């Protein structure tokens, strides 16, 4: 499954729309996605969303769509 992770670049930052960033990754479920990001970064995760169907197709058309790979 493909997940979109919305995050702040630093753990101690309060969520603000102006500084929210996103990454895309492949994981078995939302728990694994959160674990991968937490183990490999210092990001403050705001939200994790599974992308399927037309929503995934739409995101894949974006020039910013690139799957992030972390060591499991």
N, C-alpha and C positions, 0 to 999 in steps of 0.2 A: 504494500500500500504506500501511497505517496502522501506525505504530510506537509503542510505549510506551518512553519513556526514563526510567530510574531514575538519579537524580543527587543529589549533595550541592550545596548552594547556593554554595559557594566552592571554588575549585580546590585550595586548600591544606588542605582538611578531609579527614580520614581517613573512609572509609565507616563509618557507624554506622546501624543500622536505625532508631533513634529520630529521626534527622534526614534520612533518605532521603525525597526527594520524587519526583514523577513528572510527566511531561508527555506529551502525545500529539501526533504530527505525521504529516503525509503526505509520503512521499518515494518515490523509485523503488526504493531498496534501503537496506540498513543503512549502507553507506559514505556515501551522501548524507545520511542522517539524522544520523550522527555529525558530518559536516562542517557541516551547517546549525547544529547546536547549538553546536559549537566556535567557529564564526565569529561567532555572535551573542550568546554568553553567556560567563561565566567559570565555568560549572558544571564540577564534577568528575563526569564520566559514569561510572556504575558498570556499567550493563547496558542494552542495547537489544534489544527483543523485538518481532518482527513479530506483529501481531494478525490472526488470520484466523478465519473460521467462528464457531463457538459462543463461542470466547474473545473475539472482537471484539464479538459481540452482548452478552455479559455485561458487558464494560467499558463499552459504550455506555449501559447502563442505569444506570450510576453517575451521581450528581449532579455528580461531579467531572470527568466526561468532557467535554473541550472541546479541539478541535484548536488547536494553537499554530501560528501562521504566522510564518515568518521570510522576509526578503528573500533570494533565491537569489543 
